[in-house]
């Protein structure tokens, strides 16, 4: 995948994760576990749809193993967002982005494709 497409995919993933982590259901003092579970299920499904379209995963289903892989991607992208906020300069941000890109692609290639 070309770097621009690669970056676009990471940006799309970041957008989904930002929606998740900023959602009021997760930021309540005592979150409703059923609502949190539903929110994660929706975000997993959205990410799966996006990846299916971009990576041509036609015919593959979002099963338990792929859901866990998407959770790993959510974890990587959440960490990237947190780390980017504390990055000293653009060079550090680029290094963080490249590291996260590699981690996301490891999960995609080894657990989703």
C-alpha positions as CSV (number, residue, x, y, z in Angstrom):
1,X,0.0,0.0,0.0
2,X,1.4,3.4,-0.9
3,X,2.4,5.7,1.9
4,X,-0.4,8.2,1.2
5,X,-3.0,5.4,1.4
6,X,-1.2,4.1,4.5
7,X,-1.4,7.5,6.2
8,X,-5.1,7.9,5.2
9,X,-5.8,4.5,6.8
10,X,-4.0,5.6,10.0
11,X,-5.9,8.9,10.0
12,X,-9.3,7.0,9.5
13,X,-8.4,4.7,12.4
14,X,-7.4,7.7,14.6
15,X,-10.8,9.3,13.8
16,X,-12.6,6.2,15.0
17,X,-10.5,5.9,18.1
18,X,-10.9,9.6,18.9
19,X,-14.7,9.1,18.6
20,X,-14.4,6.2,21.0
21,X,-12.2,7.7,23.7
22,X,-14.0,11.0,23.7
23,X,-17.5,9.5,23.9
24,X,-19.4,10.6,27.0
25,X,-20.2,7.0,27.9
26,X,-16.5,6.3,28.6
27,X,-15.9,9.5,30.5
28,X,-18.6,9.2,33.1
29,X,-17.6,8.8,36.7
30,X,-19.4,5.4,36.8
31,X,-19.8,4.2,33.2
32,X,-22.7,1.8,32.4
33,X,-20.9,-1.4,31.3
34,X,-23.6,-2.4,28.9
35,X,-23.4,1.0,27.1
36,X,-19.6,0.8,27.0
37,X,-19.7,-2.7,25.6
38,X,-22.2,-1.5,22.9
39,X,-20.0,1.5,22.1
40,X,-16.9,-0.8,21.6
41,X,-19.0,-3.2,19.5
42,X,-20.1,-0.3,17.2
43,X,-16.6,1.1,16.9
44,X,-15.2,-2.4,16.1
45,X,-17.8,-2.9,13.5
46,X,-17.0,0.6,12.0
47,X,-13.3,-0.2,11.9
48,X,-14.0,-3.6,10.4
49,X,-16.1,-2.1,7.6
50,X,-13.5,0.5,6.9
51,X,-10.7,-2.1,6.8
52,X,-12.8,-4.4,4.7
53,X,-13.4,-1.7,2.1
54,X,-9.8,-0.5,2.0
55,X,-8.1,-3.9,2.2
56,X,-10.6,-5.9,0.1
57,X,-11.6,-8.3,2.8
58,X,-14.7,-9.4,1.0
59,X,-16.1,-12.7,2.3
60,X,-14.3,-12.5,5.6
61,X,-16.4,-12.0,8.8
62,X,-15.7,-10.1,12.0
63,X,-15.2,-13.1,14.2
64,X,-13.8,-13.2,17.8
65,X,-10.1,-13.4,16.7
66,X,-10.5,-10.4,14.3
67,X,-12.4,-8.5,17.0
68,X,-9.4,-9.0,19.3
69,X,-7.1,-7.8,16.5
70,X,-9.2,-4.7,16.1
71,X,-9.0,-4.1,19.9
72,X,-5.2,-4.3,19.5
73,X,-5.4,-1.7,16.7
74,X,-7.6,0.5,19.0
75,X,-4.9,0.1,21.7
76,X,-2.1,1.1,19.4
77,X,-3.9,4.1,18.0
78,X,-4.9,5.3,21.4
79,X,-1.3,5.1,22.5
80,X,-0.3,7.0,19.4
81,X,-2.7,9.8,20.2
82,X,-1.5,10.1,23.7
83,X,2.2,10.0,22.7
84,X,1.7,12.6,19.9
85,X,0.4,15.0,22.5
86,X,3.6,14.8,24.4
87,X,6.0,14.7,21.5
88,X,8.7,17.3,21.6
89,X,8.8,18.2,17.9
90,X,7.8,17.0,14.4
91,X,10.7,14.5,14.1
92,X,9.5,12.7,17.3
93,X,5.9,12.8,16.0
94,X,7.0,11.3,12.7
95,X,8.9,8.5,14.5
96,X,5.9,7.8,16.7
97,X,3.6,7.7,13.6
98,X,6.0,5.3,11.8
99,X,6.2,3.0,14.9
100,X,2.4,2.9,15.2
101,X,2.0,2.4,11.4
102,X,4.3,-0.7,11.7
103,X,2.3,-2.0,14.7
104,X,-1.0,-1.5,12.9
105,X,0.2,-3.3,9.8
106,X,1.7,-6.1,11.8
107,X,-1.8,-6.7,13.3
108,X,-3.5,-6.3,9.9
109,X,-1.2,-8.7,8.0
110,X,-1.0,-11.3,10.8
111,X,-4.5,-11.3,12.1
112,X,-6.9,-9.8,9.7
113,X,-5.8,-10.7,6.1
